[in-house]
Amino acid sequence: MMMMMMSSSGLSSDAAMDHPLPRTAAVLREGMERGLHIGALVYVSRCGQPVGELALGESRAGIAMSPETLMFWLSASKPVTAVAIAQLAERGRLSLDDPVAKHIPEFSAKGKEVVTIRHILTHTGGFRLLETGWPQTPWDQIIPKLCEMPLERGWVPGQKAGYHPMTSWFVLGEIVRRADGRLLEHYVREEIFEPLGMVDSWIGMPSEHWEAYGDRLGILQQTDVRPMRPFSGFDTRESATHCRPGANGIGTVRELGRFYEALLAGGALGGRRILRPATVHEMTMRQRIGMFDETFKHVIDWGLGFIINSNRYGAETVPYGFGVDAGENTFGHNGKQCSSAFADPDNGLVVAVICNGTPGEAEHDRRMRAIQQAIYQDVG
């Protein structure tokens, strides 16, 4: 596999031509010149074979980005928690159509007794917004707050859609804890990351690892303001070490790609299986179809914890998509204004991208579409 690192000044034209992802490198370099990010990471594989890996610019001020840099995945973490739930379903610990209250009885308060695990995974549960107090508030105080919140007015679970950024993912994490006995951060490490050889991937890493990683930890920049500054609330010891199931996955871009390589291969990689092929198919097929998303204000299709390619509803307008060239059956998830990771079964492609700058929603969507299009052009 060829790998290329570059400084914030960019690749020379000759080096860019020699690299297997020259158009992608050029788009990322332009983004750095425009101040959208100070660095970026890209990993691409096809049919399980690495195509190229880029580590460009800086991971933080004065520190070169490296293939070994760890960055927050933000909401690109969500499919990991979804896979944990799917594993427990395979083992008979739960059913996806169970009411949440079967596993967390106190969740039934204020109209939520009909909300199922499937509703949560398709973002049709109807309890989107609550200030949880994370990371300062302990897990055992967050869960009671979520149980006491009311169902949104006029929301019939399963009949109305709206992306739940954080709330429902804490609930899924608590279901894992009650069904298995392990905290979510331990469960995903032992049952997903370690079996796949994702040795530097975490959702809530131990404090001693945060210390040991040191300058390998990149810092996300808020680039929609001038001067840019570190993104508030992330890249701190607290935010890295306190589990946030829908948002604080952290690891290398290569390992994020490895997660999707396993799913593209039917749930197994290197002889270690995390899901059965039939379960992968169920999780990544269209489960929520043609529904208007009240959070994103756009029609988006969903699997079970995965966004499904929604270009049929407007390839140039769908937020957090996978690019205009992605196959119809592409599945994955993106992270707030910084990351995108997906598998495209129609083309045998796995892509993971992390830009360490948040330039605003509209600018980020334009940036990511350009990066994704360049990747498809480079791969051919």
Secondary structure per residue as TSV (DSSP state, phi and psi in degrees):
chain	resnum	aa	ss	phi	psi
A	1	M	-	360.0	132.7
A	2	M	-	-86.6	136.9
A	3	M	E	-128.0	145.6
A	4	M	E	-137.3	126.6
A	5	M	E	-105.9	149.2
A	6	M	E	-141.9	153.9
A	7	S	-	-80.1	175.8
A	8	S	T	-64.1	-15.2
A	9	S	T	-80.1	-15.0
A	10	G	-	102.0	173.5
A	11	L	-	-80.6	147.5
A	12	S	-	-68.1	160.4
A	13	S	H	-62.6	-38.2
A	14	D	H	-64.6	-44.0
A	15	A	H	-63.8	-39.7
A	16	A	H	-63.2	-38.6
A	17	M	H	-67.6	-33.3
A	18	D	H	-76.1	-23.4
A	19	H	S	-79.1	145.8
A	20	P	S	-69.0	-8.5
A	21	L	-	-125.2	56.8
A	22	P	H	-67.3	-40.2
A	23	R	H	-66.1	-38.8
A	24	T	H	-63.3	-45.0
A	25	A	H	-60.3	-38.9
A	26	A	H	-66.5	-41.6
A	27	V	H	-64.2	-42.2
A	28	L	H	-67.1	-38.1
A	29	R	H	-63.1	-43.0
A	30	E	H	-60.3	-39.8
A	31	G	H	-62.5	-37.9
A	32	M	H	-66.9	-41.5
A	33	E	H	-63.5	-31.0
A	34	R	T	-85.1	-4.3
A	35	G	T	79.9	20.8
A	36	L	S	-77.3	-28.7
A	37	H	-	-159.4	160.2
A	38	I	S	-101.1	-6.9
A	39	G	E	-169.8	170.1
A	40	A	E	-157.7	155.4
A	41	L	E	-127.9	137.6
A	42	V	E	-138.7	138.2
A	43	Y	E	-134.4	132.2
A	44	V	E	-135.3	133.6
A	45	S	E	-135.5	157.4
A	46	R	E	-135.4	128.0
A	47	C	T	52.6	37.8
A	48	G	T	82.5	-1.9
A	49	Q	E	-107.7	128.5
A	50	P	E	-58.4	135.4
A	51	V	E	-100.0	-44.7
A	52	G	E	-172.8	157.4
A	53	E	E	-142.0	132.6
A	54	L	E	-120.3	139.9
A	55	A	E	-134.6	105.3
A	56	L	E	-117.9	145.0
A	57	G	E	71.9	-140.5
A	58	E	E	-117.7	143.9
A	59	S	E	-84.7	-26.5
A	60	R	E	-159.7	169.6
A	61	A	T	-55.6	119.2
A	62	G	T	85.2	-0.8
A	63	I	E	-118.9	122.9
A	64	A	E	-67.8	139.4
A	65	M	-	-65.5	144.4
A	66	S	-	-139.1	154.8
A	67	P	T	-57.7	-19.6
A	68	E	T	-93.2	2.4
A	69	T	-	-67.9	137.1
A	70	L	B	-100.1	131.2
A	71	M	E	-128.4	152.9
A	72	F	E	-63.6	139.1
A	73	W	E	-90.9	-13.6
A	74	L	E	50.1	-131.7
A	75	S	G	-69.4	-8.9
A	76	A	G	-65.7	-6.2
A	77	S	G	-75.5	-23.3
A	78	K	H	-55.9	-42.0
A	79	P	H	-61.1	-24.6
A	80	V	H	-64.6	-45.4
A	81	T	H	-64.4	-37.2
A	82	A	H	-62.1	-40.0
A	83	V	H	-65.3	-37.4
A	84	A	H	-58.8	-44.3
A	85	I	H	-62.5	-42.8
A	86	A	H	-63.2	-38.5
A	87	Q	H	-60.6	-43.6
A	88	L	H	-67.1	-31.4
A	89	A	H	-66.8	-42.1
A	90	E	H	-59.8	-34.4
A	91	R	T	-87.1	3.4
A	92	G	T	79.3	12.4
A	93	R	S	-80.8	-19.0
A	94	L	-	-161.5	167.6
A	95	S	-	-120.2	143.9
A	96	L	T	-63.9	-20.5
A	97	D	T	-96.3	7.7
A	98	D	S	-63.9	138.4
A	99	P	B	-60.3	140.8
A	100	V	H	-53.6	-37.4
A	101	A	H	-64.2	-17.2
A	102	K	H	-64.1	-32.1
A	103	H	H	-102.5	-26.8
A	104	I	S	-130.5	83.9
A	105	P	G	-53.6	-36.5
A	106	E	G	-70.6	-10.6
A	107	F	G	-69.6	-16.7
A	108	S	G	-69.9	-3.5
A	109	A	G	-65.8	147.7
A	110	K	G	57.6	46.7
A	111	G	G	88.7	1.1
A	112	K	G	-93.6	6.7
A	113	E	G	-64.9	-19.2
A	114	V	G	-93.7	-5.7
A	115	V	-	-71.6	128.3
A	116	T	B	-106.3	168.4
A	117	I	H	-61.6	-38.7
A	118	R	H	-61.7	-40.0
A	119	H	H	-58.3	-41.8
A	120	I	H	-63.6	-46.1
A	121	L	H	-68.1	-21.7
A	122	T	T	-102.7	7.7
A	123	H	T	56.9	45.1
A	124	T	-	-123.1	19.3
A	125	G	S	-78.1	-32.1
A	126	G	S	86.6	30.3
A	127	F	-	-141.2	70.1
A	128	R	-	-78.9	-43.0
A	129	L	-	-119.2	124.1
A	130	L	-	-159.7	135.5
A	131	E	-	-79.9	106.1
A	132	T	-	-80.0	-22.5
A	133	G	-	85.7	2.2
A	134	W	T	-61.7	142.8
A	135	P	T	-93.1	-3.2
A	136	Q	T	-69.6	-33.8
A	137	T	S	-81.7	129.2
A	138	P	-	-65.1	154.3
A	139	W	H	-52.2	-45.4
A	140	D	H	-71.1	-6.2
A	141	Q	H	-100.2	-26.7
A	142	I	H	-69.4	-43.7
A	143	I	H	-61.0	-46.1
A	144	P	H	-60.2	-35.7
A	145	K	H	-62.7	-40.7
A	146	L	H	-68.7	-37.1
A	147	C	H	-66.5	-31.1
A	148	E	H	-86.9	-11.4
A	149	M	S	-73.5	146.1
A	150	P	-	-82.0	157.1
A	151	L	-	-63.8	143.3
A	152	E	-	-62.3	143.4
A	153	R	T	-59.0	130.2
A	154	G	T	76.0	9.2
A	155	W	-	-95.9	121.0
A	156	V	-	-102.4	111.4
A	157	P	B	-53.5	133.1
A	158	G	T	90.4	-17.1
A	159	Q	T	-110.2	-5.7
A	160	K	B	-138.5	142.5
A	161	A	B	-120.3	145.9
A	162	G	-	-173.3	122.3
A	163	Y	-	-54.2	129.4
A	164	H	-	-99.7	101.3
A	165	P	S	-61.8	-41.7
A	166	M	S	-134.4	-43.1
A	167	T	H	-53.3	-55.0
A	168	S	H	-67.3	-22.2
A	169	W	H	-77.8	-30.7
A	170	F	H	-63.5	-39.1
A	171	V	H	-63.5	-43.4
A	172	L	H	-61.6	-39.8
A	173	G	H	-62.2	-37.2
A	174	E	H	-71.0	-35.1
A	175	I	H	-61.8	-42.8
A	176	V	H	-58.7	-44.8
A	177	R	H	-62.1	-43.1
A	178	R	H	-77.2	-29.8
A	179	A	H	-82.2	-29.5
A	180	D	H	-111.0	-32.9
A	181	G	S	101.3	-17.5
A	182	R	S	-97.1	148.7
A	183	L	-	-62.3	149.3
A	184	L	H	-56.2	-42.3
A	185	E	H	-61.3	-33.0
A	186	H	H	-77.6	-39.7
A	187	Y	H	-60.2	-52.6
A	188	V	H	-66.8	-32.5
A	189	R	I	-64.4	-45.3
A	190	E	I	-82.9	-29.0
A	191	E	I	-105.9	-14.2
A	192	I	I	-125.0	-59.2
A	193	F	I	-67.4	-52.1
A	194	E	T	-64.0	-44.3
A	195	P	T	-58.6	-30.5
A	196	L	T	-91.3	4.8
A	197	G	T	72.1	23.5
A	198	M	-	-90.2	72.5
A	199	V	T	-71.9	-20.8
A	200	D	T	-109.8	24.3
A	201	S	-	-111.8	138.8
A	202	W	E	-148.8	153.6
A	203	I	E	-124.5	93.2
A	204	G	S	86.9	81.0
A	205	M	-	-83.3	152.6
A	206	P	-	-62.4	147.9
A	207	S	H	-57.8	-37.6
A	208	E	H	-65.6	-28.7
A	209	H	H	-73.9	-37.7
A	210	W	H	-58.2	-42.6
A	211	E	H	-63.9	-45.7
A	212	A	H	-68.8	-33.4
A	213	Y	H	-66.4	-35.1
A	214	G	G	53.2	-122.8
A	215	D	G	-74.0	-3.0
A	216	R	G	-72.1	-15.8
A	217	L	B	-85.4	116.4
A	218	G	-	-77.2	165.8
A	219	I	-	-123.7	120.8
A	220	L	-	-70.1	133.5
A	221	Q	E	-105.6	139.7
A	222	Q	E	-86.5	108.4
A	223	T	-	-108.0	8.8
A	224	D	S	-91.0	9.4
A	225	V	S	-128.6	157.9
A	226	R	S	-129.4	128.6
A	227	P	S	-71.2	151.9
A	228	M	-	-62.0	158.2
A	229	R	E	-149.1	160.8
A	230	P	E	-56.2	140.5
A	231	F	-	-65.4	120.0
A	232	S	T	-61.5	133.8
A	233	G	T	93.3	-5.6
A	234	F	-	-125.1	173.0
A	235	D	S	59.9	35.3
A	236	T	S	-119.8	164.7
A	237	R	H	-57.4	-45.0
A	238	E	H	-61.3	-46.5
A	239	S	H	-70.3	-26.0
A	240	A	H	-82.6	-30.3
A	241	T	H	-103.1	-12.3
A	242	H	S	-99.6	115.5
A	243	C	-	-58.5	129.1
A	244	R	-	-131.3	93.7
A	245	P	T	-54.9	-28.7
A	246	G	T	-99.0	7.0
A	247	A	T	-152.9	-22.6
A	248	N	B	-111.7	37.9
A	249	G	E	-63.2	142.5
A	250	I	E	-145.1	140.6
A	251	G	E	172.6	-173.1
A	252	T	-	-80.9	158.9
A	253	V	H	-67.9	-32.7
A	254	R	H	-62.7	-41.0
A	255	E	H	-73.2	-32.5
A	256	L	H	-62.1	-41.0
A	257	G	H	-63.6	-37.0
A	258	R	H	-61.3	-37.0
A	259	F	H	-57.1	-44.2
A	260	Y	H	-75.6	-28.8
A	261	E	H	-61.8	-39.3
A	262	A	H	-63.6	-43.8
A	263	L	H	-66.8	-40.8
A	264	L	H	-63.0	-30.6
A	265	A	T	-86.7	10.7
A	266	G	T	90.5	16.9
A	267	G	S	101.7	7.9
A	268	A	E	-137.6	150.4
A	269	L	E	-153.7	134.4
A	270	G	T	58.1	31.6
A	271	G	T	82.7	-0.4
A	272	R	E	-111.3	125.7
A	273	R	E	-103.4	132.5
A	274	I	S	-107.5	-23.3
A	275	L	S	-147.9	155.3
A	276	R	-	-76.0	151.4
A	277	P	H	-55.0	-40.1
A	278	A	H	-64.0	-34.9
A	279	T	H	-70.2	-42.4
A	280	V	H	-57.3	-43.8
A	281	H	H	-60.4	-45.2
A	282	E	H	-63.9	-41.4
A	283	M	H	-67.1	-31.0
A	284	T	H	-109.8	8.5
A	285	M	S	-91.8	164.8
A	286	R	-	-69.2	114.8
A	287	Q	S	-106.4	-33.9
A	288	R	B	-116.3	113.9
A	289	I	-	-123.4	128.4
A	290	G	S	69.1	19.9
A	291	M	-	-96.0	136.6
A	292	F	E	-72.3	129.0
A	293	D	E	-91.4	117.4
A	294	E	T	-69.4	-18.5
A	295	T	T	-86.1	-49.5
A	296	F	T	-83.9	-14.0
A	297	K	T	58.9	44.6
A	298	H	E	-159.6	151.7
A	299	V	E	-73.3	127.3
A	300	I	-	-140.5	135.4
A	301	D	E	-90.4	150.0
A	302	W	E	-135.1	144.8
A	303	G	-	-90.5	-140.6
A	304	L	S	-106.4	88.6
A	305	G	S	90.0	-3.3
A	306	F	S	-120.5	139.6
A	307	I	E	-76.4	136.3
A	308	I	E	-106.7	142.4
A	309	N	-	-45.3	120.0
A	310	S	-	-116.2	28.9
A	311	N	G	-61.0	-23.3
A	312	R	G	-61.1	-17.7
A	313	Y	G	-102.7	9.5
A	314	G	T	126.9	91.0
A	315	A	T	-61.9	-28.5
A	316	E	T	-93.7	-3.5
A	317	T	T	-121.0	-20.8
A	318	V	-	-64.9	127.3
A	319	P	T	-76.7	147.2
A	320	Y	T	52.5	45.6
A	321	G	-	-89.5	-166.8
A	322	F	-	-117.3	14.4
A	323	G	-	99.3	157.9
A	324	V	T	-70.1	-19.3
A	325	D	T	-98.6	-2.6
A	326	A	-	-64.6	143.9
A	327	G	-	-65.4	157.8
A	328	E	T	-57.6	-31.6
A	329	N	T	-98.4	14.5
A	330	T	-	-61.6	137.3
A	331	F	E	-134.7	149.6
A	332	G	E	172.3	-153.1
A	333	H	E	-163.3	150.5
A	334	N	E	-117.1	162.1
A	335	G	E	-114.4	150.2
A	336	K	T	-47.4	106.4
A	337	Q	T	54.0	28.4
A	338	C	T	-152.2	-32.6
A	339	S	E	-133.3	157.0
A	340	S	E	-151.5	131.3
A	341	A	E	-143.6	132.7
A	342	F	E	-160.6	163.4
A	343	A	E	-119.5	135.8
A	344	D	E	-115.6	92.9
A	345	P	T	-61.2	-30.6
A	346	D	T	-65.2	-27.4
A	347	N	T	-117.5	4.0
A	348	G	T	64.4	28.4
A	349	L	E	-108.7	140.2
A	350	V	E	-122.1	133.0
A	351	V	E	-132.7	135.0
A	352	A	E	-136.7	128.8
A	353	V	E	-133.3	134.7
A	354	I	E	-134.2	120.6
A	355	C	E	-107.8	132.2
A	356	N	S	-94.1	51.1
A	357	G	E	-152.9	138.6
A	358	T	E	-111.2	96.6
A	359	P	-	-90.6	10.5
A	360	G	-	103.4	152.4
A	361	E	H	-59.3	-51.5
A	362	A	H	-64.5	-44.4
A	363	E	H	-64.8	-39.0
A	364	H	H	-64.5	-43.4
A	365	D	H	-60.0	-41.7
A	366	R	H	-63.4	-44.6
A	367	R	H	-60.1	-49.1
A	368	M	H	-67.9	-37.0
A	369	R	H	-61.6	-40.1
A	370	A	H	-65.7	-40.9
A	371	I	H	-64.2	-46.6
A	372	Q	H	-63.6	-41.4
A	373	Q	H	-63.6	-40.8
A	374	A	H	-63.7	-38.3
A	375	I	H	-61.9	-46.1
A	376	Y	H	-63.7	-37.9
A	377	Q	H	-65.7	-41.7
A	378	D	H	-64.5	-40.9
A	379	V	H	-74.1	-28.1
A	380	G	-	85.3	360.0
